[in-house]
Amino acid sequence: MVFKRLLGSLGVGGPTVDTVLDPGAVLPGGTLSGEVRLAGGSASVDIDHITLELVARVEAEHEDGESEGSVVFERFTVGGGFRLGEGEQRAVRFDVPLPWETPVTELYGQPLGIVLGVRTELAVTGARDKGDLDPLAVRPLPVQEAVLEALGQLGFGFRSADLEYGRIGGTGQQLPFYQEIELTPAPQYAHGAGEFELTFLAHPGGMEVVVEADKRGGFLGGGHDALGRFTVSHDVAGVDWNTLVDGWFRQSLQSRSVYAEPHHGSRPGMGMGTAVAAGAAGLAVGVVGGLVAAEVVDEVGDFFEGDDEED
């Protein structure tokens, strides 16, 4: 989708900018590609710089409750230092690296309700303006997909996903927020937790997986959250993901804080590929069932259309 806007602060007759992302979802840690298309206005102008901002809609908890806002989590200067002539058409190609912790916005083409955008800032000598947001779609890394597939196979259901402002202690988190995927427990874990929350913190060498179990409170005792932190490599081959993920969740129920070293796994059982595919499809169906499409569309629309008012 292309957003086009006359840069108001640059005046009537100023240049216009379209940012066009290459089609398809991108991977965390992968390359975001596209081009910024400029059209000169009624007079020549000097372009100081063209900057892309990665923006996320996040939630923040505070004493008065919870609020939402936009956070810029990465900036890239992709061009500048040239003169754009009157009526001149120019395209500036870009290929920039996404942070490894960039949140996942979709699973098997189904939106998770996470809202990310790319905003273009055009700086002309003496003035600058930010164009509209272009929505950014991010699909899971193979290791993230393997974990989600195992969850579907084990019987977990998708409840919701959001971005929380803040940091998870004891992890290598880099961004100022983290993604939480809320899951309804599979039957074998339902006695110990009302829900689970899952966070992926990817990095070049692998990924940290944080599991939070909302434990049920027993008689004379209140519930509390149990936290498990685990690490895996990006190599997904030869790992019995069902057994590995099952162990994570069982350990998270048994201890408030568990840390496990990188696991290289064992061979999966016969016929597991077909079973995992079926489980992943089930989790994808849960995504659709857990979110009302119209609500997701409204949320995305409100973010992109209302961003300038908030800024």
WOHU-V303906 format. One record per residue. N is the residue number from 1. BURIAL is I if it has 16 or more other C-alpha atoms within 10 Angstrom, else O. Layout:
n: {N	N}
burial: {BURIAL	BURIAL}
//
This chain:
n: {1	2	3	4	5	6	7	8	9	10	11	12	13	14	15	16	17	18	19	20	21	22	23	24	25	26	27	28	29	30	31	32	33	34	35	36	37	38	39	40	41	42	43	44	45	46	47	48	49	50	51	52	53	54	55	56	57	58	59	60	61	62	63	64	65	66	67	68	69	70	71	72	73	74	75	76	77	78	79	80	81	82	83	84	85	86	87	88	89	90	91	92	93	94	95	96	97	98	99	100	101	102	103	104	105	106	107	108	109	110	111	112	113	114	115	116	117	118	119	120	121	122	123	124	125	126	127	128	129	130	131	132	133	134	135	136	137	138	139	140	141	142	143	144	145	146	147	148	149	150	151	152	153	154	155	156	157	158	159	160	161	162	163	164	165	166	167	168	169	170	171	172	173	174	175	176	177	178	179	180	181	182	183	184	185	186	187	188	189	190	191	192	193	194	195	196	197	198	199	200	201	202	203	204	205	206	207	208	209	210	211	212	213	214	215	216	217	218	219	220	221	222	223	224	225	226	227	228	229	230	231	232	233	234	235	236	237	238	239	240	241	242	243	244	245	246	247	248	249	250	251	252	253	254	255	256	257	258	259	260	261	262	263	264	265	266	267	268	269	270	271	272	273	274	275	276	277	278	279	280	281	282	283	284	285	286	287	288	289	290	291	292	293	294	295	296	297	298	299	300	301	302	303	304	305	306	307	308	309	310	311}
burial: {O	O	O	I	O	I	I	O	O	I	O	O	O	I	I	I	I	I	I	I	I	O	O	O	I	I	I	I	I	I	O	I	O	I	I	I	I	I	I	I	I	O	O	O	I	O	I	I	I	I	I	I	I	I	I	I	I	I	I	O	O	O	O	O	O	O	O	O	O	I	I	O	O	I	I	O	O	I	I	I	O	O	O	I	I	I	I	O	O	O	O	O	O	I	O	I	O	I	I	I	I	I	I	I	I	I	I	O	O	I	I	I	I	I	I	I	I	I	I	I	I	I	I	I	O	O	O	I	O	I	I	I	I	I	I	I	I	I	I	I	I	O	I	I	I	I	I	I	I	I	I	I	I	I	I	I	I	I	I	I	I	I	I	I	I	O	O	O	O	O	O	O	I	O	I	O	I	I	I	I	I	I	I	I	I	I	O	O	I	O	O	I	I	I	I	I	I	I	I	I	I	I	I	O	O	I	I	I	I	I	I	I	I	I	I	I	O	O	O	O	O	O	O	O	I	I	I	I	I	I	I	I	I	I	O	I	O	O	I	I	I	I	O	I	I	O	O	I	I	O	I	I	I	O	O	O	O	I	O	O	O	O	O	I	I	O	O	O	O	O	O	O	O	O	O	I	I	I	I	I	I	I	I	I	I	I	I	O	O	I	I	O	O	O	O	I	O	O	O	I	O	O	I	I	O	O	O	O	O	O	O}
//
